[in-house]
Amino acid sequence: MHVTFNLAAELDAALQSAARSAGLEGNDFVSDVRTADPRHGDFQANGVLGYAKARKLNPRAIAEQLVAALPADLRDQCDITIAGPGFINFALKPATLLAWLLPHDNQEHLKAGASAFYSGQRYVVDFSSPNTAKQLHVGHIRSMVIGEAICRLLSFCGASVVRDNHIGDWGTQFGKLIWGYKQLRDDAALSRDPLEELERIYKAADAATKSDAAILDAVRAELVKLQQGDAENLQLWKKIIAISSGAFRETYERLDIHFDHELGESFYNDKLPRIYAELAETGLAVESQGALVVFHPEHPRFKTQPFIVRKSDGASNYATTDLATMLYRTEHFSADAIIVLTDTRQADHFEQLWLTTQKWYAAKGYQLPRFEHVSFGSILGEDGKAIKTRSGDPIKLQALLDEAVERAFALVTEKSPELPESERREIAGTVGIGAVRYADLAQNRSSDYVFNWEKILSFDGNTAPYLLYAVSRIHSIFRKLSLNPCDVAATAGATAPETIAEMTLARKLLGLPSVLTNTTANLRPHFLCTYLFELAGTFSSFYAAEKVLVDDPAIRARRLLLCARTLLFLETGLQLLGLRTLTRM
């Protein structure tokens, strides 16, 4: 076994080779190497049981065959034992732990090791995707921060990532917006807060259409003019898009969120006829009550729920645009995988979209990418209902972030009043924004969660303030020695871990590759959050048990090595989640 970044993969390769040497049938043996319960070792291979059961063989005897066929040098690096009916456990020796820790000394080396996971894979990730002329509110943050974290993680692990913000910039709402802009706008308000005024215009126009049939007709006429390419309405439409994009960009910059493309629904207008033609020519889409629909009778939930790709009035809809988007991403971006983030309410739509895409691509002979709808739950208030202002409106995202920063500033001022205000403000910005972001990412994305200021800004528990403080605390150790944590001189001469606390921390650090694998495979950032929280806790126990700044240079070097790697892994993990880190708090 080579001491590479992904030791689980190395053990898997060794076991596969041993299976061939032991004469196990063909390529049927799957080792299923995963991180082990620390009581049993560092890694465990669980594949023997399934293999033996399928062939009615004795699993322990199969495990003994495998272990006997493993290369001799592997025993020099780890203790190998068989537990129970055939679990093979691997406990790395201290020298092996040291050999793994030494080369993984900066983010570039960590990334080089992790990049093998998805090397050569191109992912298109569709996230945020707000609607034009609407302000971002608290409900939008989940798609934004989960999507950004997924992009960073996939990129770190070797994937080529294309970030696409699929803006809602077309459709019936523009008839109301254009009519309202012409009839109801307040130029002073538009100058002061453009997006706020556009949202007011839309609400006022929408209300007017419900109370006056003549206004409804006028709104429809404005929409028809837009769809037919009227110069004035096209110019207004572009202006509304520009206002919205500018406002969205401010929030994205504040949250350090990036996009490669902003291809809205309008981008696909000229690509829709191909969708109708191909679905019809392959026999997938049929006319039903004047609409063009795709049926999925084999699916229990969709037997009587057609996927409408063209409405009875001839208009397109989300289904048509999303099919065109799927094809464009496959052909133009050569996507190996496509990920779309929305809340769970759209699960049925994306399931039908994927069913339709699979049949369509098969009929046309197109290369089918992998597809994942990454869904997420809602953010709730203390009452268990959707979080809102006292007036019942959604909380604006900028206002939420402002409040987070102000609350963090009060905490920083209370804890460190001696710091200059400018420094306290800078720390508060990092802690406040990080707290909101981390509170979301630390949850299982499939679940709803309750937003609680006291909890997310606490310095205890699985929170951003706790982890950011852990980072700054390790920085302070190196500051006392006037050393840079990245300076190899600080850890030169480090020996293998010896004490229980040192071994426990080294083994926790060893878990990073498996955590990255599980987090990216399942697209669940909370796996990484849990690991970082546990790593910080393990370090705290180590620091309480072992004095770092001792006189013995070998002991000091190995403990500083553990400090430096913990700092690197915490900072790298937090940055992959989208958080900025601090050297002082």
Secondary structure, DSSP 4 states (H G I P E B T S, - for coil): ----S-HHHHHHHHHHHHHHHTT-STTT----EEEPPTTT-SEEE-HHHHHHHHHT--HHHHHHHHHHHS-HHHHHHEEEEEETTTEEEEEE-HHHHHHHHTT--SHHHHHHHHTTTTTT-EEEEE---PBTT---BGGGHHHHHHHHHHHHHHHHTT-EEEEE---B--STHHHHHHHHHHHH--HHHHHH-HHHHHHHHHHHHHHHHHH-HHHHHHHHHHHHHHHTT-HHHHHHHHHHHHHHHHHHHHHHHHTT---SB---GGGGGGGHHHHHHHHHHTT-EEEETTEEEE--TTSTTTTT--EEEE-TTS---HHHHHHHHHHHHHHTS--SEEEEEEEGGGHHHHHHHHHHHHHHHHHHTPPPPEEEEEEE--EE-TTSSB-B-TTSSBPBHHHHHHHHHHHHHHHHHHH-TTS-HHHHHHHHHHHHHHHHHHHHHTS-TTS-EE--HHHHT-SSSSSHHHHHHHHHHHHHHHHHTT--TT-GGGTTTPPPP-SHHHHHHHHHHHTHHHHHHHHHHHT-THHHHHHHHHHHHHHHHHHHHS-SS-S-HHHHHHHHHHHHHHHHHHHHHHHHTT----S--
